[in-house]
Amino acid sequence: MKCNSFLSDYAPIGCNNNILRLEFSPYNYVWYSIKEIRLTYFAPEFALEEIASVCIIDNDGESPEIYVMILGETARAHNF
């Protein structure tokens, strides 16, 4: 039967993937609202540490060029 094979192929997706399970739920807006409030208003404070406070940049009025490259999980050398 095609129905049974279809269910057995896609059943582990909902069981093993917590994010997808929350997306399928009709109460996901409540979950993400509570999560955002908790992370925004009840996040623990941490102290910032100053690194290399004695360094001076002497560049004669030129602004330095900064390049930032953000690599995710799929952007690896073996994928190119």
C-alpha positions as CSV (number, residue, x, y, z in Angstrom):
1,M,0.0,0.0,0.0
2,K,1.3,3.4,-0.9
3,C,-0.3,5.0,2.2
4,N,1.7,3.0,4.6
5,S,5.1,3.5,2.9
6,F,4.4,7.3,2.7
7,L,3.8,7.4,6.5
8,S,6.8,5.3,7.4
9,D,9.1,7.6,5.3
10,Y,8.0,10.9,6.9
11,A,7.0,9.9,10.4
12,P,10.6,10.2,11.8
13,I,10.8,13.8,10.6
14,G,8.2,14.9,13.2
15,C,9.6,12.7,15.9
16,N,13.3,13.6,15.6
17,N,13.0,17.3,14.6
18,N,11.9,19.5,17.6
19,I,11.7,22.7,15.5
20,L,9.5,21.2,12.9
21,R,7.3,19.7,15.5
22,L,6.8,23.2,17.0
23,E,6.1,24.6,13.5
24,F,3.4,22.1,12.9
25,S,1.7,22.9,16.2
26,P,-1.1,25.5,16.1
27,Y,0.3,27.0,19.4
28,N,3.7,27.8,18.0
29,Y,3.1,31.6,18.2
30,V,2.6,31.2,22.0
31,W,5.8,29.1,22.3
32,Y,7.9,31.6,20.3
33,S,6.4,34.6,22.2
34,I,7.3,33.1,25.5
35,K,10.8,32.2,24.3
36,E,11.4,35.8,23.0
37,I,10.2,37.4,26.2
38,R,12.4,35.1,28.2
39,L,15.5,35.8,26.1
40,T,14.8,39.6,26.0
41,Y,13.8,40.4,29.5
42,F,15.2,37.6,31.6
43,A,18.6,37.0,30.0
44,P,21.5,36.7,32.5
45,E,23.8,39.7,32.4
46,F,27.5,39.0,31.7
47,A,30.6,41.2,32.1
48,L,32.4,42.4,29.0
49,E,36.1,42.0,29.0
50,E,38.3,44.6,27.4
51,I,40.9,43.2,25.0
52,A,44.0,45.0,23.8
53,S,43.2,48.4,25.5
54,V,46.7,49.8,24.8
55,C,46.6,49.4,21.0
56,I,46.5,52.5,18.8
57,I,45.6,52.6,15.1
58,D,47.6,55.1,13.2
59,N,46.3,55.1,9.6
60,D,46.7,58.8,8.5
61,G,43.0,59.6,8.1
62,E,42.2,56.5,6.0
63,S,39.5,54.3,7.2
64,P,40.4,50.7,7.2
65,E,38.7,48.1,5.0
66,I,37.1,45.4,6.9
67,Y,35.8,42.2,5.3
68,V,33.5,39.9,7.2
69,M,32.7,36.5,5.8
70,I,30.0,34.5,7.5
71,L,30.0,30.8,6.8
72,G,27.2,28.5,7.7
73,E,27.1,24.7,7.9
74,T,26.7,24.3,4.1
75,A,29.5,26.7,3.1
76,R,32.5,24.4,3.5
77,A,35.4,23.6,1.2
78,H,34.1,20.1,0.3
79,N,30.8,21.7,-1.1
80,F,32.6,23.9,-3.6
